[in-house]
Amino acid sequence: MRSSGTQDSSRPPFSENDGGKLAENVVHFSRLLRRAGLKGGAGSSADAIAAIEAIGIGSREEFHAALSSVFLTRHEDQPVFDEAFDLFWRSSDLVNKMIALMSPKVAEGGEKTRPKSGHTRVEDALAKPAPPPSSESNSPPDIDVDARLTTSAREVLKRMDFAQMSVEELALARREIARLAMPLDERRTRRFRSSTSSFRLDPRATLRHSMRSGGDLILPRFRERRKVAPPLVVLADISGSMSQYTRVFLHFLHALTERRSRVQTFLFGTRLTNVTRQMRRRDPDDAITACSDAVADWSGGTRIGSTLAEFNRLWSRRVLGQGAMVLLITDGLEREGTDELEREMDRLRRSCRRLIWLNPLLRFDGFEARARGVRAMLPHVDELRPIHNLQSVADLARALNGEATAPADPRRFLGERSAA
């Protein structure tokens, strides 16, 4: 990959005297965008070169506009394209800056700046090595391997704990979450809508339609109950012990928010923060970054009882209606007294139709409800599910859709006396 280099102000930044490398650089830039996740066909590079020759590049802004008009097909890809353009078409000091960027030793005294949206994806795309050229003469000999007793990489990834994943594995996990079948459960409401397959007669619509012919022709009209997806409210713990799991689960919520209406997301540690507006952004990286900016106590302490009290006082009447479901994501390790926690959990359970507790501590086979906070919360939840890997996220999606999954009765952790 060859950078354009610093140019003299007396001539265009990319002229024909540059050794004919502009077309080659455009091809490399197109491959970089595809590795970063942008959608583009095989003819995008040729179209970009034709656009550059048509408008006659005179400045960096015109060059950026020409490339963006060809490679950009979605508005949410604009931040990724801008970051890739700044990293690729920069000065000749690109190699030194990339070495300093990927070096484990960081210079001290510099001011830390928050990376832009899409910066991580472009960095990974730049650092990804190109595939070696294929050659028939140097091809290795064929080796037959018996893989009947081996496990595929996808199956291993499904059962891997989020806290033990590397950066590349987390990126794969986010892509697998985006491919999940999102729950689209619906409930019948009291309102009606017109229908052609129902047998329920609609007298008002029938009479209204007969007035078109003056009452001479009366054709029956039918109606049926309207079905809507119930509201889904998410209360996610972002304390130090939960931040890694919550960050990955936010990608699932982002995909769910795009495909389902009336999804409300709240994050809590020592205080409650509504991030529903931030989660509605199209780009998932941009949405997670906006949530991190909105929350002041990320990876800090936790006060479950007081934050639930704030939610019940300020938000429960607004969002918990029409058969709402609540997803509570926390480990239940309350540091304060459990009297307030038990009282607010009881109030939350009475305000919603279904309360599901997602606890990453269930990843341990010998999990027992010994903590006071856990024992105070268990009697007031309908289901208790793990949320530590891709398999648990897929089970949750099927459970929200009404499909049969692994048993999630919370009473199995309360002992025989509580279960009775």
C-alpha positions in Angstrom: 0.0 0.0 0.0 1.4 3.3 -1.0 0.3 6.6 0.5 -0.2 9.7 -1.7 2.5 11.7 0.1 2.6 15.4 0.9 1.9 17.5 -2.2 3.0 20.9 -3.4 0.3 23.5 -3.3 1.1 24.6 -6.9 -0.2 21.4 -8.4 -3.1 18.9 -7.8 -2.4 16.4 -5.0 -2.8 13.5 -7.3 -1.4 14.1 -10.8 -0.2 11.9 -13.7 3.4 12.4 -12.7 3.1 10.3 -9.6 4.2 7.1 -11.4 0.7 5.8 -12.2 0.1 4.6 -8.7 -3.2 6.4 -8.1 -5.3 3.6 -9.7 -3.4 1.0 -7.7 -4.0 2.9 -4.5 -7.7 3.3 -5.2 -7.9 -0.5 -5.6 -6.1 -1.0 -2.3 -8.4 1.5 -0.6 -11.5 -0.4 -2.0 -10.2 -3.6 -0.4 -9.6 -1.8 2.9 -13.2 -0.6 2.9 -14.5 -4.1 2.3 -12.4 -5.5 5.1 -13.8 -2.8 7.4 -17.3 -3.9 6.7 -18.5 -1.6 3.9 -20.6 -3.2 1.1 -19.2 -2.7 -2.4 -19.0 -4.6 -5.6 -16.1 -5.6 -7.8 -16.6 -2.7 -10.1 -16.4 0.0 -7.4 -12.7 0.6 -8.0 -13.2 1.2 -11.7 -16.1 3.5 -11.0 -14.0 5.4 -8.5 -11.2 5.9 -11.0 -13.6 7.0 -13.6 -15.2 9.5 -11.2 -11.7 10.9 -10.4 -10.9 11.4 -14.1 -14.3 13.0 -14.7 -14.2 15.7 -12.1 -10.4 16.5 -12.2 -9.1 16.4 -8.7 -8.0 19.8 -7.4 -8.2 19.4 -3.7 -8.4 16.8 -0.9 -12.1 17.7 -0.3 -13.0 17.0 -3.9 -11.1 13.7 -3.9 -13.0 12.7 -0.7 -16.3 13.6 -2.3 -15.6 11.6 -5.4 -14.6 8.5 -3.5 -17.5 8.7 -1.1 -20.1 9.1 -3.9 -18.9 5.7 -5.2 -18.1 3.6 -2.2 -20.8 4.8 0.2 -24.2 3.2 -0.1 -25.5 3.6 3.5 -25.5 6.6 5.8 -24.4 4.6 8.8 -21.1 3.8 7.0 -20.1 7.4 6.8 -18.0 7.5 10.0 -16.1 4.3 9.0 -15.4 5.7 5.5 -14.1 9.0 6.9 -11.8 7.2 9.3 -10.5 4.9 6.6 -9.9 7.9 4.3 -8.0 9.8 6.9 -5.8 6.8 7.7 -5.1 5.7 4.1 -4.8 9.0 2.2 -2.6 10.8 4.7 1.0 12.1 4.6 4.1 10.1 3.8 4.7 9.6 7.6 1.9 6.9 7.6 4.4 4.0 8.2 5.9 5.6 11.3 2.5 6.5 12.7 1.2 3.0 12.2 4.3 1.5 13.9 3.8 3.9 16.8 0.1 3.1 16.9 0.6 -0.7 17.0 3.6 -0.6 19.4 2.9 -1.8 22.9 5.0 1.0 24.3 3.1 4.3 24.4 4.8 7.6 24.8 4.0 9.3 28.1 2.8 12.8 28.6 0.4 12.8 25.6 -3.2 13.7 26.0 -5.5 10.7 25.6 -8.2 11.2 23.0 -11.3 9.0 22.6 -11.2 7.1 19.3 -13.7 8.0 16.6 -16.6 5.8 15.6 -15.3 3.1 13.3 -11.7 3.6 14.3 -11.3 0.1 15.7 -12.7 -1.5 12.6 -10.4 0.4 10.3 -7.4 -0.3 12.5 -8.1 -4.1 12.3 -8.6 -3.8 8.5 -5.3 -2.1 8.1 -3.4 -4.5 10.4 -4.9 -7.5 8.6 -2.2 -9.1 6.4 -3.0 -9.7 2.7 -3.5 -13.3 1.6 -0.4 -14.8 0.0 -0.4 -15.2 -3.7 -1.5 -18.6 -4.9 1.0 -20.6 -6.9 0.5 -24.1 -8.2 4.2 -24.9 -8.0 4.5 -23.9 -4.3 1.2 -25.4 -3.3 1.6 -27.8 -0.2 0.7 -31.4 -0.6 -2.8 -32.5 0.2 -3.2 -34.0 3.7 -6.2 -36.0 4.7 -7.3 -35.4 8.2 -10.0 -37.3 10.1 -12.2 -34.6 11.6 -15.1 -36.7 12.8 -14.2 -36.2 16.5 -13.2 -32.5 16.2 -15.3 -29.4 17.0 -15.8 -26.5 14.6 -14.6 -23.1 15.4 -18.1 -21.7 15.5 -19.2 -24.3 18.1 -16.2 -23.4 20.2 -17.0 -19.7 19.9 -20.6 -20.3 21.0 -19.5 -21.8 24.3 -16.6 -19.4 25.0 -17.1 -17.0 27.9 -17.2 -13.3 26.8 -14.7 -12.4 29.5 -12.1 -14.8 28.0 -12.4 -13.7 24.4 -9.7 -11.8 22.6 -10.4 -8.8 20.4 -10.8 -10.8 17.2 -13.1 -13.3 19.0 -15.2 -10.5 20.4 -15.6 -9.1 16.8 -16.7 -12.5 15.6 -19.1 -12.8 18.5 -20.7 -9.4 17.6 -21.2 -10.6 14.0 -22.8 -13.8 15.2 -25.1 -11.9 17.4 -26.2 -9.7 14.4 -27.1 -13.0 12.5 -29.4 -14.3 15.3 -33.1 -14.6 14.7 -34.5 -11.8 16.7 -37.7 -12.4 18.8 -40.8 -11.0 17.2 -43.5 -12.3 19.6 -46.9 -10.6 19.4 -49.9 -10.2 21.6 -53.5 -9.6 20.8 -54.8 -6.2 21.9 -58.4 -4.9 22.4 -58.3 -2.9 19.2 -59.4 -4.3 15.8 -58.2 -4.0 12.2 -59.8 -5.0 8.9 -59.3 -8.5 7.8 -60.1 -10.8 4.8 -59.5 -14.1 6.5 -61.4 -13.6 9.7 -65.0 -14.6 10.4 -65.8 -11.8 12.8 -68.3 -9.4 11.2 -67.6 -5.7 11.2 -71.0 -4.0 11.2 -69.7 -0.4 11.0 -67.4 -1.1 8.1 -70.1 -3.0 6.3 -72.6 -0.2 6.5 -70.0 2.4 5.6 -69.1 0.5 2.5 -72.7 -0.1 1.5 -73.3 3.7 1.4 -71.2 3.8 -1.8 -74.0 2.1 -3.7 -76.8 3.9 -1.9 -77.6 0.8 0.2 -78.5 -1.4 -2.7 -75.5 -3.7 -2.4 -74.4 -4.8 1.1 -71.2 -6.8 1.2 -70.0 -8.0 4.6 -66.8 -6.7 6.0 -64.7 -8.5 8.6 -62.3 -7.6 11.3 -59.8 -9.2 13.7 -57.8 -8.4 16.8 -54.7 -6.3 16.2 -51.4 -7.9 17.2 -48.5 -5.8 18.4 -45.1 -6.7 19.9 -45.2 -6.0 23.7 -42.7 -3.4 25.0 -39.3 -4.7 26.1 -37.5 -2.9 28.9 -33.8 -3.7 29.6 -32.1 -2.8 32.9 -28.4 -3.6 32.5 -25.7 -3.4 35.2 -22.5 -1.7 34.0 -20.4 -2.1 37.2 -16.9 -3.4 37.2 -17.9 -7.0 37.4 -20.5 -6.7 34.7 -19.1 -4.3 32.1 -17.6 -6.9 29.8 -20.9 -8.9 29.6 -23.1 -5.8 29.3 -21.0 -4.3 26.5 -21.4 -7.5 24.4 -25.0 -7.8 25.2 -25.6 -4.2 24.0 -24.8 -5.4 20.5 -27.7 -7.8 20.8 -29.9 -5.0 22.1 -28.8 -2.8 19.2 -29.8 -5.5 16.6 -33.1 -6.0 18.5 -33.8 -2.3 18.6 -33.5 -2.1 14.8 -35.9 -5.0 14.2 -38.4 -4.4 17.0 -40.3 -1.3 18.1 -40.7 -0.1 21.7 -37.4 -1.2 23.2 -36.3 0.8 26.2 -32.7 0.4 27.5 -31.4 1.6 30.9 -27.9 1.3 32.3 -27.2 1.4 36.0 -24.2 1.3 38.3 -24.5 3.8 41.1 -27.1 5.8 39.2 -29.7 5.1 36.5 -29.1 6.3 32.9 -31.6 6.1 30.0 -29.7 5.2 26.8 -32.7 4.4 24.5 -31.9 7.3 22.2 -28.3 6.4 21.9 -29.2 2.8 21.0 -31.3 3.9 18.0 -28.2 4.9 16.0 -27.7 2.9 12.9 -24.0 2.0 13.4 -23.5 -0.4 16.3 -20.0 0.9 17.2 -21.4 4.5 17.2 -24.3 3.4 19.4 -22.0 1.7 22.0 -19.7 4.7 22.0 -22.6 7.1 22.6 -23.8 4.9 25.5 -20.3 5.0 27.0 -20.3 8.8 26.7 -23.7 9.1 28.3 -22.9 6.9 31.4 -20.7 8.6 34.0 -20.2 5.6 36.3 -19.2 2.9 33.7 -17.1 0.0 35.4 -17.7 1.6 38.8 -19.6 0.4 41.8 -23.2 -0.8 42.0 -26.3 -0.1 44.0 -29.1 -2.3 42.7 -31.8 -1.4 45.2 -31.5 2.4 44.9 -31.4 2.3 41.1 -34.5 0.1 40.9 -36.2 2.5 43.3 -35.4 5.3 40.9 -36.7 3.4 37.9 -39.9 2.4 39.7 -40.5 6.0 40.8 -39.7 7.8 37.5 -40.0 5.4 34.6 -42.2 2.4 35.5 -45.5 4.2 34.6 -44.1 5.4 31.3 -42.6 2.3 29.9 -44.2 -0.7 31.7 -47.6 -0.9 30.0 -49.4 -3.2 27.5 -47.8 -6.4 28.8 -44.2 -5.2 28.9 -41.4 -7.6 29.6 -38.3 -6.7 31.6 -34.8 -8.0 31.2 -32.7 -7.5 34.3 -28.9 -8.0 33.7 -26.9 -8.1 36.9 -25.0 -10.5 39.1 -27.1 -9.6 42.1 -24.1 -8.8 44.3 -25.7 -5.9 46.3 -23.2 -4.1 48.5 -25.9 -2.4 50.7 -28.8 -3.7 52.6 -31.3 -6.1 50.9 -34.5 -4.7 52.4 -34.8 -2.0 49.8 -33.8 -4.4 47.0 -36.4 -6.9 48.0 -39.1 -4.3 48.2 -38.3 -2.7 44.8 -38.0 -6.1 43.1 -41.5 -7.0 44.3 -42.8 -3.7 42.9 -41.1 -4.2 39.6 -42.5 -7.7 39.3 -46.0 -6.5 39.9 -45.6 -3.7 37.3 -44.7 -6.0 34.3 -46.0 -9.1 32.7 -42.7 -11.1 32.7 -39.5 -10.5 34.5 -36.4 -12.3 33.3 -33.1 -12.1 35.3 -29.9 -12.7 33.3 -27.0 -13.5 35.5 -23.5 -14.4 34.2 -22.7 -16.2 37.5 -24.7 -19.1 36.2 -21.8 -20.0 34.0 -20.4 -21.9 37.0 -21.8 -25.4 37.4 -21.7 -25.2 41.2 -23.6 -21.9 41.5 -25.6 -21.5 44.7 -27.8 -18.7 45.9 -25.7 -17.8 49.0 -25.3 -14.0 48.5 -28.0 -11.9 50.3 -28.7 -9.9 47.2 -29.3 -13.0 45.1 -31.6 -14.6 47.6 -33.6 -11.3 47.9 -34.1 -11.2 44.1 -34.9 -14.8 43.3 -38.5 -15.0 44.7 -39.6 -12.0 42.5 -38.4 -13.2 39.0 -40.1 -15.4 36.5 -37.0 -16.8 34.9 -33.3 -17.0 35.7 -31.0 -17.4 32.7 -27.2 -17.2 32.1 -25.8 -14.5 29.8 -22.1 -15.3 29.4 -21.7 -16.7 25.8 -23.3 -16.8 22.4 -25.3 -19.9 23.2 -27.0 -18.2 26.2 -27.8 -15.2 24.0 -29.4 -17.5 21.4 -31.4 -19.3 24.1 -32.7 -16.0 25.3 -33.8 -15.0 21.8 -35.7 -18.2 21.5 -37.3 -17.8 24.9 -38.5 -14.3 24.1 -40.1 -15.7 21.0 -42.0 -18.3 23.0 -39.9 -21.3 22.0 -39.0 -24.1 24.4 -35.5 -23.8 25.8 -33.5 -25.0 28.8 -35.4 -24.8 32.1 -35.1 -21.4 33.8 -37.1 -21.8 37.0 -35.5 -19.6 39.7 -36.9 -21.7 42.5 -34.3 -24.5 41.9 -31.8 -22.3 43.7 -34.0 -21.4 46.7 -34.0 -24.9 48.3 -36.9 -27.3 48.9 -38.6 -25.0 51.4 -38.9 -22.0 49.1 -39.8 -24.2 46.1 -42.7 -25.8 48.1 
